[in-house]
Structure formats: C-alpha cells, structure tokens
Amino acid sequence: MKISPREITTAYRPIPLEVPEGMKPNEFFNSTENLNDLMHNNGLLQNPENLLLYRKALGHSNVFDASIIYNTSQIILDPLGRPVRRTQLPDNVRNVWNRMNQVIIDYMQESFPDPDSHLILCGEASLDATWPLTSPGVPSIRMLHNHFIVFDKQQLRDAKLADTNNPNLTDGGQHSLFQSYMHEVYQEFFETLELRILQPVLGDVSQFKLTGYPQGLPCWEISGGIDSIQQVQFWQEYDIILKGFIDFYRTFFCQVSTRNAPLANDLYFPQQVTDKLLFNNKFLSTAKIVRDQCIENARYANTIRWQPAFKQLIYRNDDNKWIVTISQNSIGNAITELLGVVVKREADADSYAQSEPQLIKHLLAVRQRLIEADLGNGIATEYWPDQ
C-alpha cells in the first residue's frame, strides 16, 4: 500500500443559516450570531468558565468529532482582546480546560482501543489575527478551541491519495520556511527546554505509517502513555512546548521586521533565545532572506503572518504510543493535515443521518463523564436533552 496523504469525504447536514450579503462564509461562521446557533443546535455542555463543548456541524469525522471553545464572545467584545491560546487562559480556566481534555482523551482511548482500527487525535488551533487584517476571511471571533477526532483507519486505507502539492499539507520541508532553512536551529532550540515526560523522537517513530506524516516537525513521545496525560506535569510540559514555539516564532519575525531587533517583550525563555537564536548566523541570515523579499515584493509581504500561528497536536500512533507535535501554521493547514489526512466536506443529509445516532451516542457518553467530574452542565438541543 502506497505511503501518501489521503483524502476522505465527510458528509454533513446542511447548516440552516443564511450568510448575510457581503460576508464570506468563513467570516460568518466565526461570528457571534453563528456561535449562538452553535450553542443552541450543537451545544453539548458549558460551564461557568465559559468553556463550551459542542458537536462539529461541519465535521472532520463522523466516527467521533467534537470541540471545546473558550467562548468569550459575550464578555470580551474586542476581538483582539480575547485569549486565543492556552497560555493566555486564567489559571482556574486552564485547570478546567486541561481536565476536560484529559477526560475526553481517556474516553476516546477506552472507546477506540485498537490503534490498527482507529486514528485518535486532539489538538489546539491558534485563532488570532495571524493573517493581514485586510485579507478576506480573517476570523472575526478569534477564540481558543480544541478538536477531538477519531478516524476509521479502514476508511483512510480505502481513500484516494491526496494531491501532495496541496498547499495545506504544510508540514513538509518543501513548503515550510522553518523546515527549508532552519530545521536544525528549530530542533536545537527545542532541545534546550526542560522536559521529563515528553521525550524527543525522530523520523518514522512518530509517523502515521499510512501517510508518512507528520514530516519534519519536532515530535515528542509521551513517556507513560495515556496514564501520563492524567498528570499535571504533562500539561505543564505541553505548555512549555507551546511557549518555546511562541518564543521562536516571535523572535524570528521580530528580526524579519527590524534588523538586529532587541529581545521581544515577555519572552518565556530569554536566555535560550539569546544563546540559540540571536547568535545563530543561519537563523539571522534566514530572517534577512525574508526581510529582503518583503521589501521587494508587496504580494509576498502581504502573506506574512507576523504573529504566532500554530497547530499543536496529541495523537496515538500505529504502535499505540502517544505523540505530541507542533506546526508553524505558515500556510493554513487544517489540524488533520498535520497527519496527512485531507478532509473534503460534502453536504449530504441522508448519508450523515446514517452515522449520526452512533456519533451522538459517543458525544452524550463523554458529556456524562464531564458532568460527573463537575466540569459543566448539559445543554439541550432538538437532537438531545440536557441530561
């Protein structure tokens, strides 16, 4: 069987919302109006910390697919003032967020225990204003959210091969600025971070064998496996990975923007930045390449994401090991594409209806576990009660 990215088609029920004239669909689907629909038609659970668990109306998978969003749309009206990543959460909210993640991951592992049958992944996506604000489709809500997804591996085996030139398959070296010019710098910087549970792994140890992905990204095995995800130390180290990425990204684009720029404000690891980045000729020469192109090419300059954009992922590999990776989201890849899974969504109410009962059964079961753990209260919709 050929090792290559796969493209699957996932059916969904058409969303009964009209996009207002003059708005693009992705602008509207990030609007407060759509979030109200999300809660009332797809909401599963909410809590006083404003964390909302919901069914994905435009899903990646109809085996298991849910998200948690930190819904601050009603309490922080300035879109640029909303938390967009885990490190910006108040401590009490982050504690609840981590516990919700742990409960849902544990449920997915228990319900889909065979790594030969199912691919399990969950991950966080940055939703801040990383595109130029003048670009069409820039998200207007920009709020932290997590995906929880299970794919049927047989469906992936039977799927057609994806176009390897798909620009959203951005974790390969042929597409990524980081991997093309700064692979070694990137790896060496991460090696300076103090981690005990997360152990660096290279090459095919971390890969989903069917697709060969992720490609070129730093990966860490979770020593202790699923049990370690229940430990506070794991979530602290998961945050360290994100903080290290943010420091790297901010430092690089500070140097792109301003030659020989001073240290950025509020770095998490200023000494590592000084030692490993600001005295590294490869790092600084790459910044010069990008800076020169920005000056000479207006179209290129307008594509730059000056603020950190990322996807951070926890997944179970073929050998039943749990892996963490993080991608510089330089093009716009969906979170599934880090593992080489391209999802084509198709409006097909009849096909979706065949999968819906079992999907909702799983979602209500995991909701009940969250309720029992005092992590929120159920939401009633026309598809399910609140308990």
TORTILUM-163822 format. One record per residue (C-alpha): residue number from 0; residue in three letters; z, y negated, x negated. Coordinates in Angstrom, 2 decimals. Layout:
BEGIN
n / res / z / y / x
NUM / ALA / Z / Y / X
...
***
This chain:
BEGIN
n / res / z / y / x
0 / MET / 0.00 / 0.00 / 0.00
1 / LYS / -1.03 / -3.37 / -1.42
2 / ILE / 1.74 / -5.73 / -2.51
3 / SER / 0.89 / -9.06 / -0.88
4 / PRO / 2.27 / -11.63 / 1.58
5 / ARG / 1.98 / -10.52 / 5.20
6 / GLU / 1.07 / -12.50 / 8.30
7 / ILE / 2.53 / -11.44 / 11.63
8 / THR / 2.05 / -12.81 / 15.14
9 / THR / 5.19 / -13.51 / 17.16
10 / ALA / 4.93 / -14.11 / 20.90
11 / TYR / 6.97 / -16.78 / 22.67
12 / ARG / 7.36 / -18.09 / 26.20
13 / PRO / 5.62 / -21.46 / 26.56
14 / ILE / 8.19 / -24.26 / 26.46
15 / PRO / 8.26 / -26.16 / 29.78
16 / LEU / 8.36 / -29.60 / 28.18
17 / GLU / 5.64 / -32.20 / 28.06
18 / VAL / 5.22 / -34.05 / 24.81
19 / PRO / 5.14 / -37.79 / 25.59
20 / GLU / 1.86 / -39.55 / 24.97
21 / GLY / 1.63 / -40.89 / 21.45
22 / MET / 4.06 / -38.36 / 19.95
23 / LYS / 3.15 / -35.34 / 17.86
24 / PRO / 4.74 / -32.02 / 18.94
25 / ASN / 6.93 / -31.69 / 15.85
26 / GLU / 8.19 / -35.26 / 16.34
27 / PHE / 9.15 / -34.50 / 19.93
28 / PHE / 10.72 / -31.14 / 19.16
29 / ASN / 13.11 / -32.92 / 16.80
30 / SER / 14.04 / -35.49 / 19.44
31 / THR / 17.31 / -35.86 / 21.32
32 / GLU / 15.52 / -35.05 / 24.58
33 / ASN / 14.35 / -31.72 / 23.22
34 / LEU / 17.81 / -30.96 / 21.82
35 / ASN / 19.20 / -31.36 / 25.33
36 / ASP / 16.63 / -28.81 / 26.52
37 / LEU / 17.51 / -26.59 / 23.57
38 / MET / 21.16 / -26.52 / 24.62
39 / HIS / 20.63 / -26.04 / 28.36
40 / ASN / 17.78 / -23.50 / 28.21
41 / ASN / 18.52 / -21.71 / 24.92
42 / GLY / 22.10 / -22.60 / 24.00
43 / LEU / 24.45 / -19.66 / 23.39
44 / LEU / 27.67 / -21.18 / 22.06
45 / GLN / 29.13 / -24.51 / 20.99
46 / ASN / 32.43 / -25.60 / 19.53
47 / PRO / 34.46 / -28.81 / 19.03
48 / GLU / 32.98 / -29.14 / 15.52
49 / ASN / 29.56 / -29.83 / 17.16
50 / LEU / 28.05 / -26.60 / 15.85
51 / LEU / 25.56 / -25.17 / 18.35
52 / LEU / 24.29 / -21.57 / 18.28
53 / TYR / 21.00 / -21.13 / 20.11
54 / ARG / 18.10 / -18.77 / 20.67
55 / LYS / 14.94 / -19.84 / 18.89
56 / ALA / 12.45 / -20.73 / 21.62
57 / LEU / 9.66 / -20.76 / 19.02
58 / GLY / 10.94 / -17.78 / 17.12
59 / HIS / 10.08 / -16.13 / 13.84
60 / SER / 11.02 / -12.66 / 15.10
61 / ASN / 11.70 / -11.08 / 18.48
62 / VAL / 14.00 / -8.47 / 16.93
63 / PHE / 16.79 / -10.94 / 16.16
64 / ASP / 16.36 / -14.68 / 15.79
65 / ALA / 18.97 / -17.40 / 16.22
66 / SER / 20.02 / -20.67 / 14.63
67 / ILE / 23.07 / -22.84 / 14.26
68 / ILE / 22.53 / -26.59 / 14.19
69 / TYR / 25.11 / -29.25 / 13.38
70 / ASN / 24.29 / -31.29 / 16.46
71 / THR / 25.29 / -34.86 / 15.67
72 / SER / 22.55 / -36.44 / 17.77
73 / GLN / 25.05 / -37.85 / 20.29
74 / ILE / 27.75 / -39.01 / 17.87
75 / ILE / 25.69 / -40.43 / 14.95
76 / LEU / 22.77 / -42.39 / 16.33
77 / ASP / 21.39 / -43.46 / 12.95
78 / PRO / 19.13 / -40.54 / 11.94
79 / LEU / 19.54 / -41.41 / 8.26
80 / GLY / 23.32 / -41.30 / 8.62
81 / ARG / 23.56 / -37.68 / 9.75
82 / PRO / 24.69 / -34.80 / 7.50
83 / VAL / 21.67 / -32.73 / 6.55
84 / ARG / 23.12 / -30.17 / 4.15
85 / ARG / 26.25 / -28.08 / 3.89
86 / THR / 27.71 / -30.12 / 1.06
87 / GLN / 27.87 / -33.18 / 3.35
88 / LEU / 29.99 / -31.50 / 6.01
89 / PRO / 33.65 / -32.40 / 6.54
90 / ASP / 35.86 / -29.65 / 5.14
91 / ASN / 37.02 / -28.41 / 8.55
92 / VAL / 33.44 / -28.22 / 9.83
93 / ARG / 32.22 / -26.43 / 6.71
94 / ASN / 35.01 / -23.86 / 7.08
95 / VAL / 33.91 / -23.09 / 10.65
96 / TRP / 30.25 / -23.12 / 9.59
97 / ASN / 30.91 / -20.54 / 6.85
98 / ARG / 32.94 / -18.32 / 9.19
99 / MET / 30.15 / -18.39 / 11.79
100 / ASN / 27.64 / -17.43 / 9.10
101 / GLN / 29.83 / -14.57 / 7.92
102 / VAL / 30.29 / -13.16 / 11.44
103 / ILE / 26.56 / -13.27 / 12.22
104 / ILE / 25.53 / -11.72 / 8.88
105 / ASP / 28.09 / -8.96 / 9.40
106 / TYR / 26.66 / -8.29 / 12.87
107 / MET / 23.08 / -8.11 / 11.56
108 / GLN / 24.10 / -5.65 / 8.84
109 / GLU / 26.00 / -3.49 / 11.33
110 / SER / 23.20 / -3.52 / 13.92
111 / PHE / 20.34 / -3.03 / 11.44
112 / PRO / 21.93 / -0.96 / 8.64
113 / ASP / 18.79 / 0.63 / 7.16
114 / PRO / 17.01 / -1.56 / 4.56
115 / ASP / 13.90 / 0.65 / 4.89
116 / SER / 13.63 / -0.27 / 8.58
117 / HIS / 14.60 / -3.93 / 8.74
118 / LEU / 14.49 / -7.07 / 6.59
119 / ILE / 17.56 / -9.27 / 7.12
120 / LEU / 17.66 / -12.89 / 6.04
121 / CYS / 19.52 / -16.08 / 6.79
122 / GLY / 19.22 / -19.45 / 5.23
123 / GLU / 19.68 / -23.17 / 5.36
124 / ALA / 16.91 / -25.74 / 5.56
125 / SER / 17.08 / -29.36 / 4.48
126 / LEU / 16.03 / -31.65 / 7.31
127 / ASP / 16.49 / -35.08 / 5.77
128 / ALA / 13.75 / -37.68 / 5.33
129 / THR / 12.08 / -36.00 / 2.39
130 / TRP / 8.56 / -36.94 / 3.44
131 / PRO / 7.37 / -40.54 / 3.26
132 / LEU / 8.62 / -42.22 / 6.42
133 / THR / 5.09 / -43.32 / 7.31
134 / SER / 3.80 / -39.75 / 7.42
135 / PRO / 3.07 / -38.23 / 10.84
136 / GLY / 5.53 / -35.61 / 11.97
137 / VAL / 8.52 / -36.76 / 9.90
138 / PRO / 11.52 / -35.22 / 11.71
139 / SER / 13.41 / -37.83 / 13.69
140 / ILE / 16.58 / -35.81 / 14.23
141 / ARG / 17.19 / -34.52 / 10.68
142 / MET / 20.21 / -32.29 / 11.14
143 / LEU / 21.58 / -29.35 / 9.21
144 / HIS / 20.63 / -25.98 / 10.62
145 / ASN / 20.63 / -22.31 / 9.63
146 / HIS / 18.27 / -19.46 / 10.53
147 / PHE / 19.35 / -15.86 / 11.18
148 / ILE / 16.38 / -13.50 / 11.33
149 / VAL / 15.68 / -9.75 / 11.35
150 / PHE / 12.15 / -8.41 / 10.90
151 / ASP / 10.92 / -4.91 / 11.73
152 / LYS / 9.55 / -3.63 / 8.42
153 / GLN / 7.04 / -1.38 / 10.12
154 / GLN / 5.54 / -4.43 / 11.79
155 / LEU / 5.31 / -6.05 / 8.37
156 / ARG / 3.72 / -2.94 / 6.83
157 / ASP / 1.11 / -2.89 / 9.62
158 / ALA / 0.46 / -6.65 / 9.46
159 / LYS / -2.65 / -8.16 / 7.96
160 / LEU / -2.49 / -9.60 / 4.48
161 / ALA / -1.79 / -13.33 / 4.40
162 / ASP / -4.02 / -15.77 / 2.56
163 / THR / -2.38 / -16.06 / -0.85
164 / ASN / -3.79 / -19.58 / -1.11
165 / ASN / -1.81 / -20.65 / 1.94
166 / PRO / -0.17 / -23.87 / 0.65
167 / ASN / 3.07 / -22.94 / 2.40
168 / LEU / 3.57 / -19.97 / 0.09
169 / THR / 5.07 / -22.40 / -2.39
170 / ASP / 7.45 / -20.30 / -4.44
171 / GLY / 4.73 / -19.02 / -6.79
172 / GLY / 4.11 / -20.70 / -10.12
173 / GLN / 0.55 / -21.67 / -9.19
174 / HIS / 1.78 / -24.13 / -6.58
175 / SER / 5.12 / -25.39 / -7.80
176 / LEU / 5.70 / -28.28 / -10.14
177 / PHE / 9.06 / -26.79 / -11.09
178 / GLN / 7.67 / -23.37 / -11.94
179 / SER / 4.48 / -24.60 / -13.61
180 / TYR / 6.12 / -26.96 / -16.07
181 / MET / 9.88 / -26.48 / -16.07
182 / HIS / 10.60 / -22.81 / -15.36
183 / GLU / 12.74 / -22.29 / -18.47
184 / VAL / 14.53 / -25.63 / -18.12
185 / TYR / 15.35 / -24.81 / -14.50
186 / GLN / 16.71 / -21.36 / -15.36
187 / GLU / 18.74 / -22.62 / -18.33
188 / PHE / 20.32 / -25.37 / -16.27
189 / PHE / 21.46 / -22.90 / -13.61
190 / GLU / 22.89 / -20.62 / -16.28
191 / THR / 25.46 / -23.30 / -17.11
192 / LEU / 27.05 / -23.11 / -13.66
193 / GLU / 30.31 / -21.16 / -13.43
194 / LEU / 29.81 / -18.21 / -11.08
195 / ARG / 31.75 / -14.96 / -10.70
196 / ILE / 30.43 / -13.29 / -7.55
197 / LEU / 26.82 / -14.45 / -7.90
198 / GLN / 25.12 / -12.72 / -10.83
199 / PRO / 21.65 / -13.82 / -12.05
200 / VAL / 18.85 / -11.27 / -11.58
201 / LEU / 15.25 / -11.43 / -12.76
202 / GLY / 11.87 / -10.02 / -11.77
203 / ASP / 11.36 / -7.25 / -9.27
204 / VAL / 15.11 / -6.61 / -8.88
205 / SER / 15.24 / -9.44 / -6.36
206 / GLN / 11.84 / -8.97 / -4.74
207 / PHE / 10.94 / -7.73 / -1.28
208 / LYS / 8.67 / -4.95 / -2.54
209 / LEU / 6.10 / -5.14 / 0.27
210 / THR / 5.18 / -8.76 / -0.51
211 / GLY / 6.34 / -9.23 / -4.10
212 / TYR / 8.29 / -12.33 / -3.09
213 / PRO / 10.21 / -14.41 / -3.99
214 / GLN / 8.12 / -15.34 / -7.02
215 / GLY / 9.51 / -17.34 / -9.89
216 / LEU / 12.63 / -18.59 / -8.14
217 / PRO / 16.13 / -18.26 / -9.60
218 / CYS / 17.91 / -15.40 / -7.82
219 / TRP / 21.47 / -14.10 / -7.83
220 / GLU / 22.81 / -10.75 / -6.66
221 / ILE / 25.98 / -10.93 / -4.58
222 / SER / 28.25 / -8.58 / -6.51
223 / GLY / 30.30 / -6.63 / -3.99
224 / GLY / 27.52 / -6.92 / -1.42
225 / ILE / 28.27 / -7.59 / 2.22
226 / ASP / 32.03 / -7.48 / 1.61
227 / SER / 31.83 / -10.45 / -0.75
228 / ILE / 30.21 / -12.59 / 1.95
229 / GLN / 33.57 / -12.39 / 3.75
230 / GLN / 35.29 / -14.10 / 0.81
231 / VAL / 35.88 / -17.83 / 0.44
232 / GLN / 34.86 / -17.57 / -3.22
233 / PHE / 31.34 / -16.52 / -2.24
234 / TRP / 30.81 / -19.57 / -0.05
235 / GLN / 32.18 / -21.82 / -2.78
236 / GLU / 29.65 / -20.37 / -5.23
237 / TYR / 26.89 / -20.62 / -2.62
238 / ASP / 27.68 / -24.34 / -2.53
239 / ILE / 27.62 / -24.52 / -6.35
240 / ILE / 24.02 / -23.23 / -6.32
241 / LEU / 23.05 / -25.96 / -3.86
242 / LYS / 24.91 / -28.66 / -5.79
243 / GLY / 23.19 / -27.60 / -9.01
244 / PHE / 19.80 / -27.74 / -7.32
245 / ILE / 20.50 / -31.22 / -5.93
246 / ASP / 21.54 / -32.48 / -9.37
247 / PHE / 18.38 / -31.07 / -10.95
248 / TYR / 16.05 / -32.47 / -8.29
249 / ARG / 17.67 / -35.93 / -8.17
250 / THR / 17.72 / -36.22 / -11.94
251 / PHE / 14.08 / -35.25 / -12.25
252 / PHE / 12.79 / -37.68 / -9.65
253 / CYS / 15.02 / -40.47 / -10.97
254 / GLN / 13.15 / -40.01 / -14.26
255 / VAL / 9.82 / -39.93 / -12.42
256 / SER / 10.68 / -43.16 / -10.64
257 / THR / 12.16 / -45.00 / -13.62
258 / ARG / 11.54 / -44.09 / -17.26
259 / ASN / 14.78 / -43.38 / -19.13
260 / ALA / 16.83 / -43.91 / -15.96
261 / PRO / 20.62 / -43.64 / -16.28
262 / LEU / 22.57 / -40.79 / -14.72
263 / ALA / 22.26 / -40.73 / -10.94
264 / ASN / 25.37 / -41.67 / -8.98
265 / ASP / 27.75 / -38.99 / -7.75
266 / LEU / 26.35 / -36.05 / -9.71
267 / TYR / 28.22 / -32.79 / -9.27
268 / PHE / 27.65 / -31.63 / -12.87
269 / PRO / 27.10 / -34.76 / -15.00
270 / GLN / 27.84 / -33.03 / -18.32
271 / GLN / 25.30 / -30.25 / -17.69
272 / VAL / 22.73 / -32.85 / -16.64
273 / THR / 23.33 / -34.80 / -19.85
274 / ASP / 23.23 / -31.75 / -22.11
275 / LYS / 20.47 / -29.68 / -20.50
276 / LEU / 18.16 / -32.22 / -18.84
277 / LEU / 18.34 / -35.73 / -20.27
278 / PHE / 17.92 / -34.48 / -23.84
279 / ASN / 15.22 / -31.95 / -22.98
280 / ASN / 11.73 / -33.01 / -24.05
281 / LYS / 9.98 / -30.60 / -21.68
282 / PHE / 11.91 / -31.96 / -18.72
283 / LEU / 11.20 / -35.58 / -19.61
284 / SER / 7.56 / -35.04 / -20.51
285 / THR / 7.01 / -33.41 / -17.11
286 / ALA / 8.57 / -36.44 / -15.45
287 / LYS / 6.07 / -38.60 / -17.37
288 / ILE / 3.15 / -36.50 / -16.11
289 / VAL / 4.24 / -37.04 / -12.51
290 / ARG / 5.05 / -40.73 / -13.05
291 / ASP / 1.63 / -41.40 / -14.54
292 / GLN / -0.09 / -39.68 / -11.61
293 / CYS / 1.95 / -41.72 / -9.12
294 / ILE / 0.83 / -44.93 / -10.81
295 / GLU / -2.83 / -43.92 / -10.93
296 / ASN / -3.25 / -42.03 / -7.65
297 / ALA / -1.97 / -43.59 / -4.41
298 / ARG / -2.66 / -40.45 / -2.39
299 / TYR / -0.66 / -38.31 / -4.82
300 / ALA / 2.22 / -40.81 / -4.87
301 / ASN / 2.44 / -40.73 / -1.08
302 / THR / 3.06 / -36.97 / -1.10
303 / ILE / 6.13 / -37.15 / -3.34
304 / ARG / 9.44 / -36.15 / -1.80
305 / TRP / 11.82 / -38.41 / -3.63
306 / GLN / 14.96 / -36.89 / -2.15
307 / PRO / 16.03 / -33.23 / -2.48
308 / ALA / 14.29 / -30.87 / -0.08
309 / PHE / 15.13 / -27.18 / -0.22
310 / LYS / 15.43 / -23.83 / 1.47
311 / GLN / 18.43 / -21.68 / 0.47
312 / LEU / 18.36 / -18.05 / 1.44
313 / ILE / 20.61 / -14.98 / 1.66
314 / TYR / 18.71 / -11.72 / 2.20
315 / ARG / 19.04 / -7.94 / 1.88
316 / ASN / 16.51 / -6.36 / -0.47
317 / ASP / 14.95 / -2.89 / -0.38
318 / ASP / 17.79 / -1.40 / -2.43
319 / ASN / 20.46 / -2.61 / 0.02
320 / LYS / 21.56 / -5.36 / -2.35
321 / TRP / 22.28 / -8.85 / -1.09
322 / ILE / 20.48 / -11.65 / -2.90
323 / VAL / 20.70 / -15.47 / -2.92
324 / THR / 17.77 / -17.70 / -3.86
325 / ILE / 16.88 / -21.38 / -3.54
326 / SER / 13.45 / -23.03 / -3.42
327 / GLN / 12.34 / -26.53 / -4.23
328 / ASN / 10.61 / -27.31 / -0.95
329 / SER / 7.80 / -29.23 / -2.61
330 / ILE / 5.05 / -28.39 / -0.12
331 / GLY / 6.72 / -27.47 / 3.15
332 / ASN / 7.17 / -23.73 / 3.27
333 / ALA / 8.91 / -22.08 / 6.19
334 / ILE / 12.05 / -20.21 / 5.27
335 / THR / 10.42 / -16.81 / 5.88
336 / GLU / 7.63 / -17.66 / 3.45
337 / LEU / 10.09 / -17.55 / 0.54
338 / LEU / 9.89 / -13.78 / 1.08
339 / GLY / 6.15 / -13.77 / 1.64
340 / VAL / 6.29 / -13.49 / 5.45
341 / VAL / 3.95 / -15.89 / 7.24
342 / VAL / 4.62 / -16.18 / 10.98
343 / LYS / 1.89 / -17.16 / 13.42
344 / ARG / 3.45 / -18.08 / 16.76
345 / GLU / 1.47 / -17.34 / 19.91
346 / ALA / 2.24 / -18.40 / 23.49
347 / ASP / 2.31 / -15.11 / 25.44
348 / ALA / 4.97 / -14.90 / 28.13
349 / ASP / 4.16 / -11.29 / 29.08
350 / SER / 4.41 / -10.00 / 25.53
351 / TYR / 7.60 / -11.96 / 24.90
352 / ALA / 9.14 / -10.56 / 28.10
353 / GLN / 8.88 / -7.04 / 26.66
354 / SER / 11.11 / -7.96 / 23.72
355 / GLU / 13.41 / -10.42 / 25.48
356 / PRO / 16.00 / -8.04 / 27.04
357 / GLN / 16.88 / -6.37 / 23.73
358 / LEU / 16.79 / -9.67 / 21.85
359 / ILE / 19.18 / -11.32 / 24.33
360 / LYS / 21.44 / -8.25 / 24.23
361 / HIS / 21.89 / -8.77 / 20.49
362 / LEU / 22.39 / -12.52 / 20.83
363 / LEU / 25.05 / -12.15 / 23.51
364 / ALA / 26.82 / -9.45 / 21.50
365 / VAL / 27.05 / -11.64 / 18.42
366 / ARG / 28.12 / -14.57 / 20.62
367 / GLN / 31.01 / -12.48 / 21.92
368 / ARG / 32.19 / -11.81 / 18.37
369 / LEU / 32.13 / -15.54 / 17.65
370 / ILE / 34.13 / -16.26 / 20.82
371 / GLU / 36.73 / -13.62 / 19.89
372 / ALA / 37.04 / -15.20 / 16.43
373 / ASP / 37.78 / -18.57 / 18.11
374 / LEU / 34.54 / -20.03 / 16.80
375 / GLY / 33.31 / -21.53 / 20.06
376 / ASN / 32.75 / -21.20 / 23.79
377 / GLY / 29.78 / -19.65 / 25.53
378 / ILE / 27.04 / -21.74 / 27.18
379 / ALA / 25.47 / -20.67 / 30.47
380 / THR / 21.70 / -20.90 / 31.00
381 / GLU / 19.36 / -19.48 / 33.61
382 / TYR / 18.94 / -16.48 / 31.30
383 / TRP / 22.64 / -15.65 / 30.68
384 / PRO / 26.18 / -16.57 / 31.81
385 / ASP / 28.74 / -18.33 / 29.64
386 / GLN / 30.74 / -15.13 / 29.09
***
